[in-house]
Amino acid sequence: MTVAEYLAKELKKRGVKYIFGIPGGPSIPYLEEFKNNGIKFILTSNESAAGIMADVTGRLTGIPGICHSTFGPGATNLSTGVGGAMLDRSPLIALTSEMPRELRNRTVQMNIDHQLLFDPITKATVLIDNENVKAAVSDAFELAKAEYPGPVHIGLPSDQALKNVTDNVPVFVEPVNDTELVIDTELIDLLQYSKRPLLVAGLTASRAGIKEEISDFLEKCPMPVILTPMAKGLLHEQHNCYCGVLFHAASDKLSRVINEADLVIGLGYDPVEYNYESWMPDVPLVHFNTMLTDMPAGAMIIKQVTGTLDAVLSMISPFFEEPPGWDFEIIKECRDSILKLKETPATGFGPLKVLNILQENLSPDTIICVDVGSHIHLFGQFWQTSSPGKLLMTNGWSGMGFSIPASIAAALNMPGTPVVCVMGDGGFLMMCGEIITAKRLNLDIIFIILADRELNLIKLKEEKQGLEAQAVDLYKDKLIGTSSFLGVPVISCDDEVNFREALPSAYSQDGPVILELLIDPSDYKNLVVI
């Protein structure tokens, strides 16, 4: 069996359906074997998008997403998407063509050291050959899925694809992430001391799939719950313990509950989203996570407990001597003070009106992919989700241009589930070439551009510092201004009536459609916390 043959068969055996990227000459033997094994190579317009598509594939399926690039500029483009998987904790394997060994350290066109490039943004990087390919692929899958999940880079030297594999078949062992949590006397003392504990659930808790366990725990030990942005969906927004989302719109209103707490319980809290010291009061912290986490130095009492998150809440619930002594009217007032802002948009056709209309019209199982920019703060706080994984964003990496490739990956991996992509015009301009990818694949995605003609979040930050806005104006008049873009229908709306009228026709389109919404950005100034 050749290296190319083996790699394709192994990917297929492990559940891989798609590989995202742009091929080069050395990729051709691999492409042929991927096709022979029923794996579809999804051609993208930019390798960065391929990395994002692989990231989201890994998030949604649990199977590492696969992306590919050729030498040099292909690899550097790919690295942006791979870095996203590293800091957003998504299992991914990045394949890049490499020079043969005798040319690797020579001056050669397109040649850079891919191992040095990918080392800081992956869990590991390896060069394969016909003698190590079996062990390398097995290790890569195991490592990509192990906590924290993340990317692994595999270099494919251009002279190895057609060589016969000679190494032995490794014994594949599923990664083990179930180290049992240890409940000791120090932890028990902290729990028993607390009268007003605050539960803050994060990205790792969302990935662990413990939504029902959280609900059961709150029945026995009711306490306020705050979520990080990527943990959206772990608790329904109308639950009597729910307060809101850290870091996003109007999150300053959470301080009323935060400042009443005498203990913070971090459940799968990943500081890659938002550091503890950026918001915590000076009270003890109990941090449950799958990995040991770097913590701030200072006066805080910190107890870290690492291991599997399954059943951790049922393990600690007996150690609360009595039900927590919270005044739930305070929690309700906190929750209501945030949610009512959703119903009071600024005058004009702005992002809050768009959000509310979408919430009224989209089915609860819709996957919403949101880009980076001012609008993510509104959707992250106010969008009501039915379960984790229905609001896709990047927060650890926070790279603009995320939402278009993310929505393509969502539509491919979750067929039959409605997918809506929401972005600012800045994010659209970064990744608009992938619209042709959605068209070529005939994916039923509604692309919504919140067109305010500026990089609004940067403008708000400049204004807060008392500076005149600069380097934020994108264009004048309309962004697209025609009835189609790259062959995809475009519907332009400049008020609420137009938008409501346009939605039914957008749903009925066969394939992708773009809604260009000319919005008033005033909502952002009132709600985004900087």
C-alpha positions as CSV (number, residue, x, y, z in Angstrom):
1,M,0.0,0.0,0.0
2,T,1.3,3.4,-0.9
3,V,1.5,6.3,1.6
4,A,-1.3,8.2,-0.2
5,E,-3.4,5.0,-0.3
6,Y,-2.9,4.3,3.4
7,L,-3.6,7.9,4.5
8,A,-6.9,8.0,2.5
9,K,-8.0,4.6,3.9
10,E,-7.1,5.6,7.4
11,L,-9.0,8.9,7.2
12,K,-12.1,7.1,5.8
13,K,-11.9,4.4,8.6
14,R,-11.9,7.1,11.2
15,G,-15.1,8.8,9.9
16,V,-13.6,11.6,7.7
17,K,-16.1,12.7,5.0
18,Y,-14.5,16.0,3.8
19,I,-11.1,17.5,3.4
20,F,-11.0,21.3,2.9
21,G,-8.3,23.2,1.1
22,I,-6.5,24.0,-2.1
23,P,-4.3,21.3,-3.8
24,G,-0.8,21.7,-5.3
25,G,1.1,19.4,-7.7
26,P,2.3,17.1,-4.9
27,S,-1.3,16.7,-3.7
28,I,-2.5,14.9,-6.8
29,P,-1.8,11.3,-5.7
30,Y,-3.6,12.0,-2.4
31,L,-6.6,13.6,-4.1
32,E,-7.0,10.5,-6.2
33,E,-6.9,8.2,-3.2
34,F,-9.3,10.4,-1.3
35,K,-11.8,10.2,-4.2
36,N,-11.3,6.4,-4.4
37,N,-12.2,6.1,-0.7
38,G,-15.3,8.3,-0.9
39,I,-13.7,11.3,0.8
40,K,-14.8,14.6,-0.8
41,F,-12.1,17.3,-1.3
42,I,-13.8,20.7,-0.8
43,L,-12.0,23.3,-2.9
44,T,-11.9,26.6,-1.1
45,S,-11.0,30.0,-2.3
46,N,-8.5,30.6,0.5
47,E,-6.6,28.2,2.7
48,S,-7.6,30.2,5.8
49,A,-11.2,29.4,5.1
50,A,-10.2,25.7,4.8
51,G,-8.8,25.8,8.3
52,I,-12.0,27.3,9.7
53,M,-14.1,24.8,7.9
54,A,-12.0,22.0,9.4
55,D,-12.3,23.6,12.9
56,V,-16.1,23.8,12.8
57,T,-16.3,20.2,11.4
58,G,-14.3,19.0,14.4
59,R,-16.6,20.9,16.8
60,L,-19.8,19.6,15.3
61,T,-18.8,16.0,14.7
62,G,-16.1,15.3,17.3
63,I,-14.0,13.8,14.5
64,P,-11.0,15.9,13.7
65,G,-11.6,18.2,10.7
66,I,-9.0,17.9,8.0
67,C,-7.6,20.8,6.0
68,H,-4.9,20.9,3.4
69,S,-2.5,23.3,1.7
70,T,0.5,23.3,-0.6
71,F,4.0,24.7,0.2
72,G,4.9,28.2,1.5
73,P,2.1,30.7,0.9
74,G,-0.6,27.9,1.1
75,A,0.7,26.9,4.5
76,T,0.9,30.4,5.8
77,N,-2.7,31.1,4.7
78,L,-3.8,27.8,6.3
79,S,-2.1,28.8,9.6
80,T,-4.8,31.4,10.4
81,G,-7.5,28.8,10.4
82,V,-5.3,26.3,12.3
83,G,-4.6,28.9,15.0
84,G,-8.4,29.3,15.5
85,A,-8.7,25.5,16.2
86,M,-5.9,25.9,18.8
87,L,-7.5,28.6,20.8
88,D,-11.1,27.6,20.2
89,R,-10.3,24.0,21.3
90,S,-11.3,22.2,18.1
91,P,-9.9,18.8,17.0
92,L,-8.2,19.3,13.6
93,I,-5.5,17.8,11.5
94,A,-3.7,20.1,9.0
95,L,-1.9,18.5,6.1
96,T,0.7,20.5,4.1
97,S,2.9,19.5,1.2
98,E,6.6,19.5,2.2
99,M,9.9,19.5,0.3
100,P,11.7,16.2,0.1
101,R,14.4,15.8,2.7
102,E,17.3,16.7,0.5
103,L,15.7,20.1,-0.4
104,R,14.2,21.0,3.0
105,N,17.2,23.2,4.1
106,R,18.0,24.5,0.7
107,T,17.1,27.7,-1.0
108,V,14.1,26.5,-3.0
109,Q,11.0,28.3,-4.4
110,M,8.1,28.4,-1.9
111,N,10.2,26.6,0.7
112,I,9.9,27.6,4.4
113,D,10.1,25.5,7.5
114,H,6.5,24.3,8.1
115,Q,7.4,22.8,11.5
116,L,8.6,26.1,12.8
117,L,5.5,27.8,11.3
118,F,3.0,25.4,12.9
119,D,4.8,24.6,16.2
120,P,3.3,27.5,18.3
121,I,-0.2,27.0,16.9
122,T,-0.6,23.2,17.1
123,K,-0.3,20.5,19.8
124,A,2.3,18.8,17.6
125,T,3.8,18.8,14.2
126,V,5.3,15.7,12.4
127,L,6.8,14.9,9.0
128,I,5.6,11.6,7.7
129,D,7.4,9.1,5.4
130,N,6.7,5.5,4.4
131,E,8.3,4.2,7.6
132,N,6.3,6.2,10.2
133,V,3.0,7.1,8.5
134,K,0.9,4.5,10.4
135,A,2.1,5.6,13.9
136,A,2.0,9.3,12.9
137,V,-1.6,9.2,11.7
138,S,-2.7,7.2,14.8
139,D,-1.0,9.5,17.2
140,A,-2.3,12.6,15.4
141,F,-5.9,11.6,15.8
142,E,-5.5,10.6,19.4
143,L,-3.7,13.8,20.2
144,A,-6.2,16.1,18.3
145,K,-9.1,14.7,20.3
146,A,-7.4,14.6,23.8
147,E,-8.1,17.5,26.2
148,Y,-7.8,20.2,25.3
149,P,-8.8,19.3,21.7
150,G,-6.8,21.1,19.1
151,P,-4.8,20.9,15.9
152,V,-2.0,18.6,14.8
153,H,0.1,19.3,11.8
154,I,1.3,16.6,9.4
155,G,3.8,17.4,6.7
156,L,3.6,15.3,3.6
157,P,7.0,15.3,1.8
158,S,6.4,15.4,-2.0
159,D,8.5,12.3,-2.6
160,Q,6.6,10.0,-0.2
161,A,3.1,9.7,-1.7
162,L,3.8,6.8,-4.0
163,K,6.3,4.9,-1.8
164,N,5.1,1.7,-0.2
165,V,4.4,1.7,3.5
166,T,6.8,-0.4,5.5
167,D,6.1,0.2,9.2
168,N,3.9,-2.0,11.4
169,V,0.2,-1.3,12.1
170,P,-0.1,0.5,15.4
171,V,-2.6,-0.6,18.0
172,F,-5.1,2.3,18.1
173,V,-6.1,3.4,21.6
174,E,-8.9,5.9,22.1
175,P,-7.8,9.0,24.0
176,V,-8.6,8.8,27.7
177,N,-9.9,12.1,29.2
178,D,-11.7,10.6,32.2
179,T,-9.3,11.1,35.2
180,E,-11.5,11.1,38.2
181,L,-11.9,14.3,40.2
182,V,-10.7,14.2,43.7
183,I,-12.9,15.7,46.5
184,D,-10.6,16.6,49.4
185,T,-11.2,18.4,52.7
186,E,-9.9,21.8,51.3
187,L,-12.6,21.7,48.6
188,I,-15.3,20.6,51.1
189,D,-14.4,23.4,53.4
190,L,-14.7,26.0,50.6
191,L,-18.1,24.7,49.6
192,Q,-19.5,24.5,53.1
193,Y,-18.3,28.0,53.9
194,S,-20.2,29.5,51.0
195,K,-23.7,31.0,51.4
196,R,-23.9,32.7,48.0
197,P,-21.9,30.6,45.5
198,L,-21.9,31.7,41.8
199,L,-21.6,29.0,39.0
200,V,-19.8,30.2,35.9
201,A,-19.8,27.6,33.1
202,G,-17.4,27.7,30.1
203,L,-16.3,26.2,26.9
204,T,-15.0,23.0,28.3
205,A,-18.4,22.3,30.1
206,S,-20.2,22.9,26.8
207,R,-17.9,20.5,25.0
208,A,-18.5,17.9,27.8
209,G,-22.2,17.8,27.1
210,I,-23.4,18.3,30.6
211,K,-26.4,20.5,30.0
212,E,-28.8,18.1,31.7
213,E,-26.5,17.6,34.7
214,I,-26.4,21.4,35.2
215,S,-30.2,21.6,35.2
216,D,-30.4,18.7,37.7
217,F,-27.8,20.3,40.0
218,L,-29.7,23.6,40.1
219,E,-32.8,21.8,41.2
220,K,-31.0,20.7,44.4
221,C,-28.6,23.7,44.8
222,P,-30.2,26.8,43.1
223,M,-27.6,29.5,42.5
224,P,-27.0,32.1,39.8
225,V,-25.3,30.9,36.6
226,I,-23.2,33.0,34.2
227,L,-21.9,31.6,30.9
228,T,-19.0,32.4,28.8
229,P,-19.8,33.2,25.1
230,M,-18.9,29.8,23.7
231,A,-20.9,28.0,26.4
232,K,-24.2,29.5,25.1
233,G,-27.0,27.0,25.2
234,L,-25.9,25.2,28.4
235,L,-28.8,26.8,30.3
236,H,-32.0,28.3,28.9
237,E,-32.2,32.1,29.0
238,Q,-35.5,31.9,30.9
239,H,-34.2,29.6,33.7
240,N,-34.7,31.2,37.1
241,C,-30.9,30.8,37.8
242,Y,-29.7,32.2,34.5
243,C,-28.1,35.7,34.6
244,G,-26.3,36.3,31.3
245,V,-23.1,36.0,29.3
246,L,-19.7,37.4,30.3
247,F,-17.9,39.8,28.0
248,H,-20.7,40.5,25.7
249,A,-23.4,43.2,25.4
250,A,-24.6,44.8,28.7
251,S,-22.4,42.4,30.7
252,D,-21.6,45.2,33.1
253,K,-25.1,44.6,34.5
254,L,-23.9,41.2,35.8
255,S,-21.9,43.0,38.4
256,R,-24.9,43.2,40.8
257,V,-24.9,39.4,41.1
258,I,-21.1,39.0,40.8
259,N,-20.4,41.4,43.7
260,E,-22.9,39.5,46.0
261,A,-21.1,36.2,45.5
262,D,-18.8,34.8,48.3
263,L,-17.5,31.9,46.1
264,V,-17.1,31.4,42.4
265,I,-17.3,27.9,41.0
266,G,-15.8,27.7,37.6
267,L,-17.2,24.7,35.7
268,G,-15.2,23.9,32.6
269,Y,-14.2,27.6,32.5
270,D,-11.5,28.2,29.9
271,P,-9.6,31.5,30.5
272,V,-8.8,31.6,26.7
273,E,-12.3,33.2,26.4
274,Y,-12.0,35.7,29.3
275,N,-9.5,35.8,32.2
276,Y,-10.9,35.4,35.7
277,E,-9.2,38.5,36.9
278,S,-11.0,40.6,34.3
279,W,-14.3,40.3,36.2
280,M,-14.0,38.3,39.5
281,P,-14.6,39.8,42.9
282,D,-12.0,39.2,45.7
283,V,-13.5,35.9,46.8
284,P,-12.3,32.2,46.7
285,L,-12.4,30.4,43.4
286,V,-13.0,26.7,42.9
287,H,-12.0,25.8,39.3
288,F,-13.1,22.5,37.8
289,N,-11.6,21.7,34.5
290,T,-10.1,18.9,32.4
291,M,-6.7,20.5,32.4
292,L,-4.5,22.4,34.9
293,T,-5.0,26.1,34.1
294,D,-2.6,29.0,34.5
295,M,-4.1,31.4,37.1
296,P,-3.5,35.0,38.1
297,A,-1.1,35.7,41.0
298,G,-2.6,37.7,43.8
299,A,-4.9,37.6,46.8
300,M,-7.5,35.2,45.4
301,I,-7.9,31.8,47.1
302,I,-7.8,29.3,44.2
303,K,-8.6,25.6,44.4
304,Q,-8.0,23.8,41.1
305,V,-9.6,20.3,40.6
306,T,-8.8,18.6,37.3
307,G,-10.4,15.6,35.7
308,T,-13.5,14.6,33.9
309,L,-16.5,16.9,34.3
310,D,-19.1,14.1,34.1
311,A,-20.9,13.9,37.4
312,V,-18.8,16.6,39.1
313,L,-21.9,18.6,40.1
314,S,-23.6,15.6,41.6
315,M,-20.4,14.9,43.5
316,I,-20.3,18.3,45.1
317,S,-24.0,18.9,45.8
318,P,-24.0,17.1,49.1
319,F,-21.3,19.4,50.5
320,F,-23.5,22.5,50.5
321,E,-24.8,22.3,54.1
322,E,-28.0,24.0,53.1
323,P,-29.5,25.4,49.9
324,P,-27.5,28.5,48.9
325,G,-28.9,31.7,50.5
326,W,-29.5,33.8,47.4
327,D,-32.2,36.4,47.0
328,F,-33.6,35.2,43.7
329,E,-35.3,38.6,43.1
330,I,-31.8,40.0,42.6
331,I,-31.0,37.3,40.0
332,K,-34.2,37.9,38.2
333,E,-33.6,41.7,38.2
334,C,-30.1,41.1,36.8
335,R,-31.4,38.8,34.1
336,D,-34.4,41.0,33.2
337,S,-32.2,44.2,33.1
338,I,-30.1,42.6,30.4
339,L,-32.9,40.8,28.4
340,K,-35.2,43.9,28.3
341,L,-32.5,45.8,26.4
342,K,-33.1,43.4,23.6
343,E,-36.6,44.9,23.3
344,T,-35.5,48.5,23.2
345,P,-33.4,49.0,20.1
346,A,-32.3,52.5,19.0
347,T,-34.4,54.4,16.5
348,G,-33.9,53.2,12.9
349,F,-33.1,49.9,11.3
350,G,-30.3,48.5,13.5
351,P,-28.8,45.2,14.5
352,L,-31.2,44.6,17.4
353,K,-34.2,44.8,15.1
354,V,-32.5,42.3,12.8
355,L,-31.8,40.0,15.7
356,N,-35.4,40.2,17.0
357,I,-36.8,39.5,13.6
358,L,-34.6,36.5,13.0
359,Q,-35.5,35.2,16.5
360,E,-39.2,35.5,15.6
361,N,-38.8,33.8,12.2
362,L,-36.1,31.1,12.5
363,S,-36.8,27.6,13.8
364,P,-35.2,26.7,17.2
365,D,-32.8,24.2,15.5
366,T,-31.3,26.8,13.2
367,I,-27.5,27.1,13.5
368,I,-26.4,30.7,13.6
369,C,-22.8,31.4,12.6
370,V,-21.7,34.9,13.8
371,D,-18.5,36.8,12.8
372,V,-16.2,38.9,14.9
373,G,-17.3,42.6,15.3
374,S,-19.7,44.6,17.3
375,H,-22.6,42.4,16.3
376,I,-21.1,39.3,18.0
377,H,-21.6,41.1,21.3
378,L,-25.3,41.5,20.7
379,F,-25.9,37.9,19.3
380,G,-23.7,36.4,22.0
381,Q,-25.8,38.0,24.8
382,F,-29.3,38.2,23.3
383,W,-29.7,35.3,20.9
384,Q,-31.7,32.5,22.6
385,T,-30.4,29.1,21.9
386,S,-32.0,25.7,22.2
387,S,-28.7,23.8,22.9
388,P,-25.0,24.2,22.7
389,G,-23.6,24.2,19.1
390,K,-26.5,26.3,17.7
391,L,-24.6,29.6,18.0
392,L,-21.2,29.2,16.4
393,M,-18.5,31.8,17.0
394,T,-14.8,32.2,17.6
395,N,-13.8,33.8,20.9
396,G,-10.5,32.3,21.9
397,W,-9.0,33.2,18.5
398,S,-11.5,35.9,17.5
399,G,-10.4,36.2,13.9
400,M,-12.6,38.2,11.5
401,G,-13.9,36.3,8.5
402,F,-15.0,33.3,10.6
403,S,-18.7,33.1,9.8
404,I,-18.8,32.4,6.1
405,P,-16.5,29.3,6.1
406,A,-18.1,28.2,9.4
407,S,-21.6,28.3,7.9
408,I,-20.4,26.2,4.9
409,A,-18.9,23.6,7.3
410,A,-22.1,23.6,9.3
411,A,-24.3,23.1,6.2
412,L,-22.1,20.2,5.0
413,N,-21.9,18.4,8.3
414,M,-25.5,19.0,9.5
415,P,-27.6,18.4,6.4
416,G,-31.3,19.3,6.8
417,T,-30.5,21.8,9.6
418,P,-31.1,25.5,8.7
419,V,-27.9,27.5,8.6
420,V,-27.8,31.3,8.8
421,C,-24.6,33.3,8.6
422,V,-24.5,36.8,10.2
423,M,-21.5,39.1,9.6
424,G,-20.5,42.7,9.4
425,D,-19.3,44.1,6.1
426,G,-15.7,44.0,7.3
427,G,-15.9,40.2,7.9
428,F,-17.7,39.8,4.5
429,L,-14.9,41.5,2.7
430,M,-12.3,39.2,4.2
431,M,-14.0,36.0,3.1
432,C,-16.4,36.9,0.3
433,G,-14.5,34.6,-2.1
434,E,-16.1,31.6,-0.2
435,I,-19.5,32.6,-1.4
436,I,-18.5,30.9,-4.7
437,T,-17.8,27.7,-2.6
438,A,-21.3,27.8,-1.1
439,K,-22.7,28.3,-4.6
440,R,-20.7,25.5,-6.1
441,L,-21.9,23.1,-3.4
442,N,-25.5,24.5,-3.7
443,L,-25.8,24.9,0.1
444,D,-29.0,26.5,1.5
445,I,-27.3,29.2,3.6
446,I,-28.7,32.6,4.2
447,F,-25.8,35.1,4.4
448,I,-26.8,38.2,6.3
449,I,-24.5,41.2,6.0
450,L,-25.0,43.9,8.6
451,A,-23.7,46.7,6.4
452,D,-22.8,49.8,8.5
453,R,-19.9,50.8,6.2
454,E,-17.3,50.8,9.0
455,L,-15.2,48.7,11.4
456,N,-17.6,49.7,14.2
457,L,-16.0,47.9,17.1
458,I,-12.6,49.7,16.4
459,K,-14.5,53.0,16.1
460,L,-16.1,52.5,19.5
461,K,-12.8,51.8,21.1
462,E,-11.2,54.9,19.5
463,E,-14.1,57.0,20.7
464,K,-13.8,55.6,24.3
465,Q,-10.2,56.8,24.3
466,G,-11.3,60.3,23.2
467,L,-9.7,59.9,19.8
468,E,-11.0,60.8,16.4
469,A,-12.0,57.8,14.4
470,Q,-9.5,56.7,11.8
471,A,-8.8,53.6,9.6
472,V,-12.4,52.4,10.1
473,D,-14.4,53.6,7.0
474,L,-14.8,50.8,4.5
475,Y,-16.8,52.3,1.6
476,K,-19.6,54.7,0.8
477,D,-23.1,54.0,-0.4
478,K,-23.9,50.3,-0.8
479,L,-21.5,47.4,-0.3
480,I,-22.8,45.2,-3.2
481,G,-25.5,47.3,-4.8
482,T,-26.5,44.7,-7.4
483,S,-29.0,41.8,-7.5
484,S,-26.3,39.1,-7.5
485,F,-22.7,38.5,-6.2
486,L,-20.6,35.7,-7.8
487,G,-23.9,34.4,-9.2
488,V,-25.6,34.3,-5.8
489,P,-28.9,36.3,-5.5
490,V,-28.6,39.5,-3.4
491,I,-31.6,41.1,-1.7
492,S,-30.9,44.6,-0.3
493,C,-33.0,45.9,2.6
494,D,-32.8,49.3,4.3
495,D,-35.7,49.0,6.8
496,E,-37.6,46.6,8.9
497,V,-40.5,46.2,6.4
498,N,-38.1,45.3,3.5
499,F,-36.4,42.8,5.7
500,R,-39.5,41.1,6.9
501,E,-40.7,40.9,3.2
502,A,-37.4,39.5,2.1
503,L,-37.1,36.6,4.6
504,P,-39.7,34.3,3.0
505,S,-38.1,34.5,-0.4
506,A,-34.7,33.9,1.2
507,Y,-36.0,30.7,2.8
508,S,-37.4,29.4,-0.5
509,Q,-34.2,29.9,-2.5
510,D,-32.5,26.8,-3.8
511,G,-28.9,27.4,-2.8
512,P,-27.3,30.3,-1.0
513,V,-28.7,33.8,-0.9
514,I,-27.3,37.1,0.4
515,L,-29.3,39.7,2.4
516,E,-27.5,43.0,2.4
517,L,-28.9,45.0,5.3
518,L,-28.1,48.7,5.4
519,I,-28.2,49.2,9.1
520,D,-27.9,52.1,11.6
521,P,-25.2,51.0,14.1
522,S,-26.5,53.1,17.0
523,D,-27.4,50.0,19.1
524,Y,-23.7,49.1,19.4
525,K,-22.8,52.4,21.1
526,N,-25.5,51.8,23.7
527,L,-24.8,48.1,24.4
528,V,-21.3,47.0,23.7
529,V,-19.2,47.0,26.8
530,I,-15.6,48.0,26.1
